[in-house]
Amino acid sequence: MPASRRRVALLIETSRSYGRGLLRGIATYAHLRGDWSLHYVERSLEEAPPAWLRNWTGDGILARLETQEMADAVMELDIPLVDLRCRLKLPGVPALDTDPAATAALAVEHFLQSGFRHLAYCGFPGVDFSDARESAFIRQAQWHGMNADAFHPIRNQILSTHTFRRENPLHSKDPALAKWLLNLAKPAAIFACNDARVRQILQQCHRLTLAVPDQGAVLGV
């Protein structure tokens, strides 16, 4: 056992599968190193800075920084920080994010190998990670000589501007989404921005009696 241990705080949510995956990876790495002492309390992505953080003294923080309030609280500590969300683009702070280009390439390759020729993207317009994945998917489709439809309701048809409210299963009843699905060329291969969006699409397809994957195959990140 090392004589000195590095104290590392984890500000990562357990409410989402992505956060839980990060925690598993960090736990594996810490086990292999043998000199990390992890400080962690279960939380959701948008929670306010925890009370213990104000007086915490440690060697580093791994965080999913969703709000400026949380970012300010962490940066005031003036200790090494890695941002695992990449939403705020903090100057001088190393960040780790999903590669939208690599993700889109995998999706398009899978659809083409499965025989689909009508590609589409369905995300949450205006949300940072969703827009990045949409642009990458459309570019990747064009590289293969194909076009991809994208779900873009007019602004007054967007049910909410809040990411997590838009992930609510009730939004599967969105009439703009229903109209878009019905108008897609079939069979359609739909790439969704995340698994919450996949669930909404599948629920809407069931409501519209669109057979999956015969009339619409759905793939999420």
N, C-alpha and C positions, 0 to 999 in steps of 0.2 A: 504494500500500500504506500503511495507517495506520501512524503512528509507534509507537503502543502497541497491543499485542494483548491481548485478554482470554483468560486461561487457564481453560478449562472442562473439568472432569473428567466423564466419562460412566461411571456405574456401572449399566450396562444389559446384560442378558443377550443372547447370540446364540443360545441354545439354544431359544428360542421365537419363533414368527413375529411375535408382537406386539412383542417387543423389537427384532427386526430392522427392523420397520417404523418404530419410533421412531428408530432410528439413521439410517435413510435420510432421515427428515424433518429430523432435526437437521443432518445433513450438508448437505442442500439449503439450510437456513437459514443455516448457517455460511458456505457458499459465497457466498450473496447479501450477507451482512454484510461479509465480507472482513477482519474484525478479531478473529476467534476463533481461538485455538489449542487444539485438542481433545486431551485426554489420554485414551486409551482402551486397554484390554487386554481381550481376549475373556474372558467369564466365564459362569457359569450363574446362575440367579436366586437360589439359596440358598447361594452360596459365602460363606465367611467374609470379613471385611474384608481387602483385599489389603495386603501389607506396605508398599507404596509410599505408601499413603494416610496412614500415621501422620505422615510428615514432609513431606507435599505442601503446597506453598503456591501458591494460585491465587486466582481471582476468583469462582468459582462451581462448583456441582455439580448435575448432572441425574442423578437416581438412581431405580432401582426398588428400594424398600426393603421387602424381604420379611421380614427378621428384626429383632428389637430390637437384637441385637448390631451389625448393620450400621448401623442408625439411630443408635445411641449413638456409634459411631466417626465417622460423618459429622458429627453435630451438635457433637461436641467441637472440630471445626476452627473453628467459629464464623464461617463464610463463607456467602454466599447459597446457598440450597438449594431445589430444586423436586423434590417427590416424584412420580414417575410410576407409582406402584403403588397408593397410597391405602389400604393395608391397615391401617396402624398409627394413622392419624388423629393425626398429630403436631401439637401446638398451635403455632400461629404459622408453620407451614411451608406454603407454597403447594403445591397438589396438582392434578394433571391425571388424569382418569379417564374411562373410557367411560360414556356416559349410558345407564343401563339403561332409562329410560322411552322415549327416542328409539329405542333398539335394539328394544325390544319392539313399539313402534308399527309399525316397518318390517316386523317379522316377521308380525304379525297381518294387516296390510294385504296383504302378499304372499300369505299363505295364503288369505285371503278372495277376493282377486282370482283365485286359482287354482281356486276352487270348493270348497275344503274347509270343512266345517262341524263337524268334530270336532277340537278343538285340544288339544294336550298339551304339557307341559314336562318335560324330563328333564335334571337337573343333578347336582351333587354336594351333597346336603343337608348343611348345616353349614358350607359354604365361603362366604366373604363375598360374592364377586362372583356366584356361582351363585344364592344366596338372593335377592340384590337383583334379578337378572334374572327370577327366578321370580315374585316379587311384582309386578314391573312387567308381566310378560306376562299374569298372571291379571287384574290391574286393566284392562289394555287389552282383553282378551277380554270382560270384564264390561261395559266401556263400549260394546261392540258388541252387547250383549245376549246374550252367550254365556258358557258355562262352559268352563274348561280343566282337564283332569286333570293331576296332577303326580306324578312318581315320588317316593314317600316310603316306602322300606322301613322295617320296624321296626328299632329301634336295633341289635339283635344281628345283623341281616342286613347292616349296612354293613361292607364288606370291609376298609376302612381309613379312618382319620380324617385321613390325610395326603394333601393335594391331589395331589401329583405321583405318589404311589403309586396313587391312584385313577384316574389318567389312563393307567395301564399297559394295553396292549392285552389282557392276560390277564383284565382285569375285564370284558371283553365276554362272558365265560362266566358272569357273575353270575346265579344262578337267580332272584333277586328281579327283576332287570331283564327276564329272559325271561318271567316270569309277568305282569309289568305290560304288556309289549308284546302278549302274547297276549290280554289282557283288554280292551285298548283298543277302543272303537267304531271300526269301519273304514268308509271309509278315514280314517286319522288323519294329521294334520299335526303333527309333533313338532318343537318348538323346543328345541335343546340349548344348554347353557351355554357350550360352546366346541367347537372342532373335534376335540379329543381325544375328547370325549363322542360326537360324531357318528360317529367311526370305530368306537367300541364298539357303538353302536346298530346301525350298518350290518352289522357282523360278526355281531351277535346275530340280526338279521333274516335274514341269509343262513343261519344255522344253523337257524332256525325255519321256513325257506322262506316267509317273508313277503315278498311282492313289493314292491319300492321303485321308483317312488313310488305304485304302484297301491293297495297296502294301507297304506302308511305313507311319507309324504314327510318328509324330515329336513332341517332348516336349522340351521346353527351360527353362532356369533358369531366 
